[in-house]
Amino acid sequence: MSSFSLGGKYLRKGMRRLLLALLLLLPMEPPPAMAVSSEYKLKAALIYKLTRFVEWPRENRTGGSFGICILGRDDFGSALDALESRKVDGLPIRIRRLVQSDAVDSSCQILFVSESKRPFLHSILASLKGRPILTIGDLDGFAEKGGMIEFVRGRQRIGFRINLQQADRAGLKIAAPLLELSTIVETERT
Amino acid sequence: MQNRMWLGRRRNLPLLCATLVFMPLSQAKESVDAYLDTPLEDLLSMAVTSVAKKKQSLSEVAAATFIITREDIRRSSTTSIPEVLRLAPGIQVARIDANKWAISSRGFNNQFANKLLVMIDGRTVYTPSYSGVYWDAQDTLLEDVERIEVIRGPGAAVWGANAVNGVINIITRPASRTEGAYFTVAAGSEEKSMAGFRYGADIGDEAFARFYLKYTDRDASWLPPSGADAGDAWRSWRAGFRADGRFTPQDLWTLQGDSYDSQLNQLVVQWMDPQDLASAPYAPYYMIPGVEDDATSSGWNLLGRWERTVSETSNLQLQLYYDHTERSELIIDQVHDTLDIDFQHQLRPLPTHDLIWGLGYRRISDDFSNTFQGKMLPQSSTRDLFSAFIQDEIELAPQSWRLIIGSRFEHNDYTGSEIQPSLRLLWTPDARTTLWGAVSRAVRTPSRLERGSRMVSMIVPAMPPFLPEPVVLHSLGNEDFDSEKLVAWELGYRVQPRENLSLDLALFYNEYDDLQSFESIRPTLPVSDVMFDNKLAANSQGLELMADWWPQDWWRLQGSYSYLQVDTFLAGSQDPEDNNSLVEDSSPEHQFSLRSLMNLRDDLQLDIWLYRVGALKRTAYSRPHMSIPAYTSLNLRLAWMPARNLELSLAGRNLLDSHHPEFVGENFLTVTEVERSWHVQLRWDY
């Protein structure tokens, strides 16, 4: 029991420190118009935005959801989960996190290939060739290696590089307004 | 402007509390949500912030590294940082009693293991008293740990003194990734109760903050031979915060702090002063075994960091922290205050050179309350440590050969200047294969205990006529105690033969000099005080092998094996038996671990973890004949997620036996055993 009262003394000290810590949570001025964003939050939003500019072949619509699949290490954290409250063409978005490319199936309409898959990028993209899955990635040269949309970082901003040829082969139609905002590239010959 | 905010905050304390209570708890996903309705053009014109510092992936590191991820921690069935470290191959973790652990890398484990550098968010947490870690004091809300980087082998060239056999970096998540409320509560047999709460929010201007509270109450361990309560139950309170934000898009700041208070119970041996008349009832041994020691441990720390991205190829970092610890035990009371300033600059002066250099200063003040049993001499002191380091990573051939050369230079008050260079070579013949080799020198600078102390080790009863009075024997600090030195040779091979399989092999050969030994100060007498000295040398060699395999997307298997052999040599020591065998015998020669992580359904996980730790012939200087048999531990965890943000789990630990010993501490400590245990846990994320 004596130890308890001793604990009490320290506890009060601890509580004071806690209050100090709480001070830091005071909301400061309201955030100014969104000027700066963390990279992966923005990329998560961009993935969602892209769905407005892409048309998938009709026969691809199996199941009652729109699948956004992440292959490899998930750098988005919880940022992607916010998409699950949205719909694409009336279908609720479902996020799936996949470890290996064997697990990619028709429930994925979008496949984001993580940087961690770099050593296997070639074989992964080869295995997806012609399938109506929009491949997105942010590793260097993703579009040239046969990916469809690559997120690139220019000076502080994010841009797109699109491999139109690859999308065409898979039967995906990319709308003109998106193409106007992007750099078009072709698959490099190896 | 920042100053003004500070003033404003202080005045608004009651308002703040009200805000916290009534603030809608749905901020977590709000910011991404808002973007979803923003036109694409606007999103593309938005400036993005991310740290310019090059993120090195594991395959690019020329060292034996293992990362314990958040997911690993969550699925480990353990609830404390020391137990989580068992996940890392090649790390020796042994529980001495409910609140003490012996933890080491590549051998030299004991209650006062001292060759590991442990950091939490850049703050060094080993105690200057003996250069080891009071593991009971190192905790946080495990959910907010982003990862634990475990580096086996010397990391001294960059990290500095004490990074002799390994570095453990515990890294918490930035506040931007812990928005929202999180609540966890657990109850069980050994883990009697645990509760944790965190709340994080966007505080505007791209700044985020969180605070947490955690309480744990742990049961006593098993007291051999009868299984009585070993008197080592403990409870602890902990609270902390972290805030991250930006002054400008290029300037990132972090401010964080913790405060904790623990009640650590232990049963100890108390030696009584034969000179004191009040001790007469305890004659002739003057020893009271099993004294209940209600030890306490508390402390607080505050850390600030500023990172500036100067350009795409240049990055500055300035970090400052203050750390206060108090520990009160029957043997001695101690207070430490540490101030640490650290500056780093990372740059690419030429396209093929990645250069990093830094300067550091640390001031440590301590104050001890000496007892008959334990004395630190002098009772209080202040010491300064100055350091500088430079490392250049040179790309010898594009994407295939890299040379990493660097050294750290330190000046400490005990041994003066120390140089700790390292040379590493990395070859990546293709994107899936890495081969690396390294040779490095590291030192373990003297601790306070080794330089100035007087600890009672035993009392020899009077035996008239030979011994007219009882003799108190001590272990003594030595003013000339020097740094322990290591030259380490390492080789590593990492390969990812298939998308779902990766292998990691590390080999090492270590040569130690001037290792800590105990020398009799009157070798001609049958019993005498002993003094710390540096008259031991050792070689160690070993390997660590790790395999990570996903047979299916829902099933992961991770296995590891480590082998270690240590041989000691006398370097003038006159007390061979005592000194040598502890170093050789206190770490297991073989360790195995096999984990299976299964996602049976989207909402159901089954995790099985089996590990085996080899036998230890001896673990304490003062207990030469006590050995620890090998043991195998089976751990299970079943988790059910009825909703995405809700998890209920049931975990069982050490299921194969009702109790087993893992390690025996020095003779003032009661021998205890680890029991089979189970606990249920609820996690709720809002």
Interface residues (C-beta under 8 A of the other chain):
Chain A: S2 S3 L6 G7 Y10 L11 K13 G14 R17 L18 L19 L20 A21 L22 L23 L24 L25 L26 P27 M28 E29 P30 P31 P32 M34 A35 V36 S37 S38 E39 K41 L42 A44 A45 L46 Y48 K49 R52 F53 G77 S78 A79 D81 A82 L83 S85 R86 L98 V99 Q100 S101 D102 A103 E115 S116 K117 R118 P119 F120 S123 I124 R153 Q156 R157 I158 G159 L178 L181
Chain B: M5 G8 R9 R10 N12 L13 L15 L16 C17 T19 L20 A28 K29 S31 V32 D33 A34 Y35 L36 T38 L40 E41 L43 L44 S45 M46 A47 V48 T49 S50 S57 S59 S176 R177 Y199 A201 D202 I203 G204 D205 E206 A207 A209 R210 F211 L213 R235 W237 A239 G240 F241 A243 R246 P249 L255 G257 S259 Y260 D261 Q263 N265 D294 T296 S298 W300 D430 A431 R432 Q496 E499 N500 W550 D553 R556 R644
